[in-house]
Amino acid sequence: MSEEAGRALRSDGRWPLTIAASLFLLACSGLALFRPTLFGPLGGAIAALGPFVLAVGLLPLVGALAAWSRSAGRSGDAAAGSFGPRTALLAFIASETAFFAALFAAYLQFAIYPELAGFGSWPPAPMRPDDPWGGPLLNTLILVASGACVAAAHDWLLRGRRQRAAIALLVAVALGVVFVAFQLREFSLASQGFRDGVYPSIFFLATGFHGLHVVIGIVLLSITAWRVLKAEAVGDVGFIATAASWYWHFVDAVWLLLFAVFYAWAG
């Protein structure tokens, strides 16, 4: 490892801490969105901002991801092949798995014992989701197609076919944007809000935070596509390509479970 690569690797250490702090801010902003009264005199301003309050954590997160990608690129193959980033990514995915597992556990608890929420059935009859075989199924197909594009891009990148990989990544980004647009449309047309009871709170928390993860994945895939187009060789892309691929497949898997439990089974 060259001295320059070693310095770049050492400097990378601050970016995981920055990303962790950004995720903490994102969690706090999510809490503020759902319970603005917890923040005392700031509650009125938070309620007025609505979903835009998430920018408090989302903007620093996007900036930290972009900066880490640029720093990792300067470290070259040493950073891409090091064990540390892979361990950090797996730990991050494990923590996100635990987060969604808690939401599924809460949902299934009320599904088995609806009387705990004061209902005779779950979901409550007036709050049942729309036909799962319409918009939700279409969104599922869109996200699965984007996952196939990411898998193809990663395979082509390993084979040195950078142009094909870049095109596949851009298609995946476009499909991800369409997915988010359809989900926002679904939220805007919903007959109840996330403060209207136990069921909508869990539903919007799980599906909304998944949508936020899709946005983060879109950022990662966009950074990867930019690096693939800019790189002179496959080795110049760095670990960001593997990180984006793993993360996007995780997002895909979570949505399949959400569709099965929150849409198909509930409908």
Summary of the structure (lengths in Angstrom):
residues: 267
radius of gyration: 20.1
end to end distance: 56.3
largest distance: 66.7
contacts: 841
relative contact order: 0.13
helix: 85%
strand: 0%
